[in-house]
Amino acid sequence: MSSHETAFLRQPSRAAAARAQSAHIAQPGDHVRVWRGFYWHHAICVGNGWLIEFGSGIFGGVAAYADWRTFSKGHEVELVGSGGRIAAERATSQLGMTGFDLISRNCEHFATWCVTGRWESSQVRLVVATTISALLLALAAKTAPRLG
């Protein structure tokens, strides 16, 4: 792990937290998301303007602290739900976690697990269902009898 990555594993200082820009009054344990062009990026609020995200983008990364400005990249942050103190503790317990995988181990899996205890991603379910539907329609069109 690089020194840049390990710097984000330490608890931020109060001064750094005070500088964190927050467009949302979040509580520890809130599950939030931001639109990143073609997917939702998810994180858990842990207090004082800080979040814990797993992977900072589609190509993954490590579970680490992020401030609001870094997380939002100038976009509106939406509240998904809240798991309270337990969700914040679960997120903190996973700092440094690696092994990001877009299909089975992404930011939404992480945030959902922190809040609910279930490892799941609605984005992945939607992509899989859409892909299966498209394949079935293509197969049906290819095998349908031709009239005329």
HUDA-V390793 format. One line per field, one symbol per residue. ss: DSSP state (a for helix, b for strand, c for the rest). phi: phi as a letter, one per 20 degrees, with the letter a starting at -180 (. if undefined). A space follows every 50 residues. Layout:
ss->???
phi->???
This chain:
ss->ccaaaaaccccccaaaaaaccccccccccbbbbbbccccbbbbbbbbccb bbbbccccccccbbbbbaaaaaccccbbbbbbcaaaaaaaaaaccccccc bcccbcaaaaaaaaaacccccaaaaaaaaaaaaaaaaaaaaaaccccc
phi->.ffffffeeeffffffffefecebeddgnfecbcfdnbbeddbdfcolnd cdddmdafenqdfbfbeffffflndfedeeabdmgffffffffdgngcng bgedbdffggfffgedndebcfffgfffffffffffffffffeffeen
